[in-house]
Amino acid sequence: MNQTITVSPKTIEAIVEQLDTLTKEVKMIKAKLFEEEPLYGSDAWWEKEIKDAENELKKGKGIRFESANDAIKWLNS
């Protein structure tokens, strides 16, 4: 029972791109599932927290204050 299927190069390219994307996503999921959280308060924990905060700021997820008083007002609101 041999069957031959002809697939266009464009379709093969699309399939390979999808597989590449899926492979990257699976790697990211595995990294999240198996990454161990550093011990709270350790140097490694602080490094991770600072890196995470910097990434959040790069994404525009931060609040700027003109002064410490403005920050305190925001915290108390």
C-alpha positions in Angstrom: 0.0 0.0 0.0 2.3 2.7 -1.1 0.8 6.1 -1.6 2.4 9.2 -2.9 1.4 12.7 -1.9 2.7 15.8 -3.7 3.0 18.9 -1.5 4.1 22.3 -2.8 7.3 23.8 -1.6 5.2 26.7 -0.2 3.2 24.3 2.0 6.3 22.5 3.2 7.8 25.9 4.2 4.7 26.8 6.1 4.7 23.4 7.9 8.4 23.8 8.8 7.7 27.4 10.1 4.9 26.1 12.3 7.0 23.3 13.6 9.8 25.8 14.4 7.3 28.0 16.3 5.9 25.0 18.2 9.4 23.8 19.1 10.3 27.2 20.6 7.0 27.3 22.5 7.5 23.8 23.9 11.1 24.8 25.0 9.7 27.9 26.8 7.0 25.8 28.5 9.6 23.2 29.6 11.9 25.9 31.0 9.0 27.4 33.0 7.8 24.0 34.3 11.3 22.8 35.4 12.9 26.1 36.5 13.6 26.2 40.2 12.9 29.3 42.1 16.0 30.5 44.0 15.9 30.5 47.7 13.9 33.6 48.8 16.2 36.5 49.8 19.4 34.8 48.4 21.7 36.6 46.0 20.3 34.4 43.2 16.8 35.4 44.1 17.6 39.1 44.1 19.3 38.8 40.7 16.3 37.0 39.3 13.9 39.6 40.7 15.9 42.5 39.4 16.1 40.9 35.9 12.3 40.3 36.0 11.7 43.9 37.0 13.9 45.2 34.3 12.0 43.1 31.7 8.7 44.5 33.0 10.0 48.0 32.7 11.2 47.3 29.1 7.6 46.3 28.4 6.3 49.6 29.7 4.8 48.0 32.8 6.0 50.6 35.4 5.0 53.7 37.1 7.2 56.8 37.4 7.1 59.2 40.3 8.5 62.7 40.4 9.2 62.3 44.1 9.1 59.9 47.0 6.1 61.8 48.3 4.2 61.1 45.1 5.1 57.4 45.4 3.8 57.4 49.0 0.6 59.1 48.0 0.1 56.5 45.2 0.8 53.6 47.7 -1.7 55.1 50.1 -4.4 55.6 47.5 
